């Protein structure tokens, strides 16, 4: 009888773990679906390139599932944004290197005295497509945010849109809380200045 009870209890425990696993998988799927669209908008604003933004988001989602799916649900948001913004920073570093090489290879021989830094292609101030944020933000707001420096974009979107507090934002951005406050304040003042005529 004791053996039957033990076997029954073990079976119940296995079923319980199976249910928890299913619940966690369902929760993860919902999280990924919910996060992917907002993450795409963040990456699109940072890169001004839809295909690059998609690649960044897919890579970040994959890394979250691969490395952190076993973590508690309430940690996924901060972990995901840490990965996402790390990927965005990596992308900008790669772009800077690529653009420098383009300058070296395609430089006009007559321009010997031109500073290479002055010729690096600008990646932050391109015209965005008008449809991207039609349901999330106004086109004017999208354009203004897209023109902010990258760190100001990150602080603004993490604090103002995703709702992270200063400490969480600093952890995600891997900087001090004072830096977050500075970047966020500058972003808000810049937006107010640019959008003042449309309020």
N, C-alpha and C positions, 0 to 999 in steps of 0.2 A: 504493500500500500504506500509506504514511504517513498519507494522508487517511482511509483506512478505519479505521486504528488510532485516530486522533484522534476520528473520529465515534463509534467504539465507546466510547472513554473518556468522551466527553461524555454519551453515553446512560447509561452506568453511573453517572456523577456525578448526572444528573437522577433516576435511579431511587433512588439513595442518599438524595438530598434528599427525595424523595417518601416513602420509608420513614421517615425521621426525622420528617417532618411528621405521618405517620400515627401514629407512636409518641407524639409529643408530644400529638396530639389525644386519643388513647386515655388517656394519662397524665393529661391535664387533666380528661377526663370522670370518671375514677376519683377524682381529687382532689376535684372538685366534689361528687360523690355522697357521698364519705366525710365531707367537711367540712360539708355542708349541715345534717345532723341535729344535730351538735354545736353549730354556729353558731346554729341555731334555739333550742336550749335556752338558750344564753348570752343571746340577744336576748329570749327569753321571760322569763327571770329579770329582765332589766334593765327591761323595759317592763310586765310583768304583763299583756300583751295579745297573744293569738295572732296576730291579723291584722296588727298593727303589727310583730310580730316577723318574720312571713313577708315582709312588704314590705322590712324592713331587710335581711334575709338575701338575698333575691332581688336587691336593688339592689347589695349588696356583691359577690355572685357575678358579676353582670353587669359591674361596674366592673373586677373582677379580669381577666375574660376580655377585656374591651375594651382595657384599658391594659397589662396585665402578662403576658398569655399567652405572649409571646415571651421572657420572663425564664426563667432556669434553674429547673428543678423544685424544687430545694431552697430557693428564695426565696419560693415561692408562699405557704407557711403564714404567714410573718411579714407579707408584703404583704397577704394576705387579712384577717388579724386587725387590722392597722392600719386598713384600710378599714372593717371591721365595727364596731370600737369608735369610730371617727370618726362613723359613721352613728348609732350609739347615743347618743353625746354630742349630736349635732345634734338627734336626736329629743327628748331631755330639754330642750334649750334651747327648742325649739319649743313643747313642752308647757307650760313655765313661762310663756312669753309668752301662749299661748292661755288658760291658767288665769287669768292676770292680767286679760285682757280680759273673761273671763266674770264675774269679780268686779266689774269696773267696770259692765258692762251689767246685771247682775242683783242689784246691791247694794240692800239694804233702805235706803230714805231715812232711816229712824230711826237707822241705825248710822253716823252721820257720823264718829265718833271711832275707829272700828275700823281697825286697821292692815291695809292690803291684803295684805301678806306673810302675815299670820296667817290669811287666808282662802283662800290658794292651795291648791287641791285636792292632797292627798297622793297621789303616784303610786307610792311604794315599798312600802307596807305592805298591799297587797291580798291577799286569800286566793287562792292559786294553785289550779288544778284538780288533783285528786288523781292523775290519770292521766299527767300530763306526763312525769315522770321515772321511771316505775315500773321501767324496765329500766336506767337510768343512775345514779340516786341515790335514796335513800329520800325519802319525802314530807317527813319531818322536816328532812332536810338541804336539800331544795329550798326549803322555807319559810324556813329560817334564812338561806340564801344570798340569797333574794329580799328579805329585810329589811335586808341590809347596804347601806350607802351605795354608790353606783354605782362609785366608784373602788376601793373595797375589793373589790367583786364582780369587777371587771376584773382586779385584781392576783391575786386568789385563783384565778380560773378560768384565767388565762393561765399562772400559775406552777404551780399544783397539778394542774390538769386537762389543759391542753394541753402542759405540760412545757417551756415556754420558760424560759431562764435570766434572771437579773436584768437584764442588759444588753439582751437582746432584748425583754423585757417593757417596759422603760423606753422603748425606741424605738417600740414599738407604741402605748403609752399617751401618748407624747410628754411625758414628764416625766423627772425625774432618777432615778438608781438608788436614791438615798436615799429618795425618795418611794415608790418601788415597795416597798422593804423595810418602810417604815412602814405603808403600806396593807395589805400582805400580813400583817404581824404583827398589826395590829389586827383584821383579818378572822379570822385563826386564833383569836385570843384570844376574840373575840366568839362564834365557833361553839362553841368548847370550853365557854364559859360557858352558852350556850343548850342545848347538846346533852349536857352532862355527865351528866344524869340518865338518858340513854338509852344510854350507852356500855357 
